[in-house]
Amino acid sequence: MVDVFVEGGTIVRGDVVETLYVDTSGATVDVRWTKDGYAANSATGDVGGLLSSINDIVPRYLYGANTTWGAADTAPGLDDIAYQLMTAVNGLHASVGGSIVAAQQDQSAAGVLSFQLSLNGAPNVTVNLAGADWTDDAATLGASLQAAVDAAVGGPPGQVVATVSQPGGAGTALEVSLAGATAGDTLTVQAAGANQGLAVLLGTTALGRDGVGGRAFFSVNAATPGAATLAVDAGIATDPLQVAAARAGSGALDGGAALALAALADQVSGPDQSYRAFIVRLGVETQTANRRAAIQRDATRQVDQAREAQAGVNLDEEMSGMILFQHAYSAAARYMTSIDEMLETLIGRTGHVGR
């Protein structure tokens, strides 16, 4: 009989057999003894490899070290890359804003600047802002734009946040942006007829062929966010004209926004490069595992050969031994024959001398 042990525990001893079961009730998958529920996880062999894949390798490559959607991760998984792709593309495709250069900051002769706005899918409302001279005065433009948006949307102020900054200092461009008050808010804009307000105030907003800007290109299931639920927005998927390729200040046939989206593939720290690094990391780990498996196979083969050399039957050696024994037997027989002939000569011929 042979006794079989698993991680120090006896699974077979004589005619007594214990059983194991796979426990999937916890955060990780475990192999446990049926008799008492204690873990019998193996770190080696096929079972160890399967447990390592289920509990470590697959989750690590799916979710990364940090499993929270959108959280920073030193070793990003597919979820992290999907989040990076979504935010990078939507940041260009869905952002609502513009840049007013110094030469265009005096709009006092422009009259009323108008554009249409929709918050969270509500019907479009028209935002009207009287032209003024905002040269080197981001604060005045920001306050005026916020008041105009609040008046158009109605309800409590600040449902749409208007931000105007001048990061380059006096005499440089005014950076304008509009966003919902909360992260879940969606905001779309479009021109109000032939009025130039959208092109002037929000000229870098990417627009579809239907003239609407602010749509997200990618969406994700809020209840189960991740790479598995990442998809092209339903509206864009059914109507390609909603893809925002043009910028509001450059005309309907402009392709500047589309070129900016394409340029994401060449960014040093963009999602494409992150995915390449992800594949390299996976390939290196796979190659390491394959090399270890090959080394283990060679070691196992050498042990098997050594055991066979000691305990196995080599037909060539056995045949050589039989021939050796045959020749030894023949030599012994000839030796006995010679002794017999010698004795016969001595006995048969002794005493015949002198007759």
Secondary structure as the mmCIF struct_conf table of DSSP 4:
data_model
#
loop_
_struct_conf.conf_type_id
_struct_conf.id
_struct_conf.beg_label_comp_id
_struct_conf.beg_label_asym_id
_struct_conf.beg_label_seq_id
_struct_conf.end_label_comp_id
_struct_conf.end_label_asym_id
_struct_conf.end_label_seq_id
STRN STRN1 VAL A 4 VAL A 6
TURN_TY1_P TURN_TY1_P1 GLU A 7 GLY A 8
STRN STRN2 GLY A 9 ARG A 13
TURN_TY1_P TURN_TY1_P2 GLY A 14 ASP A 15
STRN STRN3 VAL A 16 VAL A 17
STRN STRN4 LEU A 20 ASP A 23
BEND BEND1 SER A 25 THR A 28
STRN STRN5 ASP A 30 TRP A 33
TURN_TY1_P TURN_TY1_P3 THR A 34 ASP A 36
STRN STRN6 ALA A 39 ALA A 39
BEND BEND2 ALA A 43 THR A 44
HELX_RH_AL_P HELX_RH_AL_P1 GLY A 45 SER A 52
HELX_RH_PI_P HELX_RH_PI_P1 SER A 53 ILE A 57
HELX_RH_AL_P HELX_RH_AL_P2 VAL A 58 TYR A 63
BEND BEND3 ALA A 65 ASN A 66
BEND BEND4 THR A 68 THR A 68
TURN_TY1_P TURN_TY1_P4 TRP A 69 GLY A 70
BEND BEND5 THR A 74 ALA A 75
HELX_RH_AL_P HELX_RH_AL_P3 LEU A 78 HIS A 93
BEND BEND6 ALA A 94 ALA A 94
STRN STRN7 VAL A 96 ILE A 100
HELX_RH_3T_P HELX_RH_3T_P1 ALA A 102 GLN A 104
STRN STRN8 ASP A 106 ASP A 106
TURN_TY1_P TURN_TY1_P5 SER A 108 ALA A 109
BEND BEND7 ALA A 110 ALA A 110
STRN STRN9 VAL A 112 LEU A 119
TURN_TY1_P TURN_TY1_P6 ASN A 120 GLY A 121
HELX_LH_PP_P HELX_LH_PP_P1 ALA A 122 ASN A 124
STRN STRN10 VAL A 125 ALA A 130
STRN STRN11 ASP A 133 ASP A 133
TURN_TY1_P TURN_TY1_P7 THR A 135 ASP A 136
HELX_RH_AL_P HELX_RH_AL_P4 ALA A 138 VAL A 153
BEND BEND8 GLY A 155 PRO A 156
TURN_TY1_P TURN_TY1_P8 PRO A 157 GLY A 158
BEND BEND9 GLN A 159 GLN A 159
STRN STRN12 VAL A 160 SER A 165
TURN_TY1_P TURN_TY1_P9 PRO A 167 GLY A 168
TURN_TY1_P TURN_TY1_P10 ALA A 170 GLY A 171
BEND BEND10 THR A 172 THR A 172
HELX_LH_PP_P HELX_LH_PP_P2 ALA A 173 ALA A 173
STRN STRN13 LEU A 174 GLY A 180
BEND BEND11 ALA A 181 THR A 182
TURN_TY1_P TURN_TY1_P11 ALA A 183 GLY A 184
STRN STRN14 LEU A 187 ALA A 191
TURN_TY1_P TURN_TY1_P12 GLY A 193 ALA A 194
BEND BEND12 GLN A 196 GLN A 196
HELX_RH_AL_P HELX_RH_AL_P5 GLY A 197 LEU A 201
BEND BEND13 LEU A 202 LEU A 202
TURN_TY1_P TURN_TY1_P13 GLY A 203 THR A 204
STRN STRN15 ALA A 206 LEU A 207
TURN_TY1_P TURN_TY1_P14 ARG A 209 ASP A 210
BEND BEND14 GLY A 211 GLY A 211
STRN STRN16 VAL A 212 GLY A 213
BEND BEND15 PHE A 217 PHE A 217
STRN STRN17 PHE A 218 SER A 219
BEND BEND16 ALA A 222 THR A 224
BEND BEND17 GLY A 226 GLY A 226
HELX_RH_3T_P HELX_RH_3T_P2 ALA A 227 THR A 229
STRN STRN18 ALA A 231 VAL A 232
HELX_RH_AL_P HELX_RH_AL_P6 ALA A 234 THR A 238
HELX_RH_3T_P HELX_RH_3T_P3 PRO A 240 GLN A 242
BEND BEND18 VAL A 243 VAL A 243
STRN STRN19 ALA A 246 ARG A 247
TURN_TY1_P TURN_TY1_P15 ALA A 248 GLY A 249
BEND BEND19 SER A 250 SER A 250
TURN_TY1_P TURN_TY1_P16 ALA A 252 LEU A 253
HELX_RH_AL_P HELX_RH_AL_P7 GLY A 256 ALA A 263
HELX_RH_3T_P HELX_RH_3T_P4 LEU A 264 ASP A 266
TURN_TY1_P TURN_TY1_P17 VAL A 268 SER A 269
BEND BEND20 GLY A 270 GLY A 270
HELX_RH_AL_P HELX_RH_AL_P8 PRO A 271 ALA A 311
BEND BEND21 GLY A 312 GLY A 312
HELX_RH_AL_P HELX_RH_AL_P9 LEU A 315 ARG A 349
TURN_TY1_P TURN_TY1_P18 THR A 350 GLY A 351
TURN_TY1_P TURN_TY1_P19 VAL A 353 GLY A 354
#
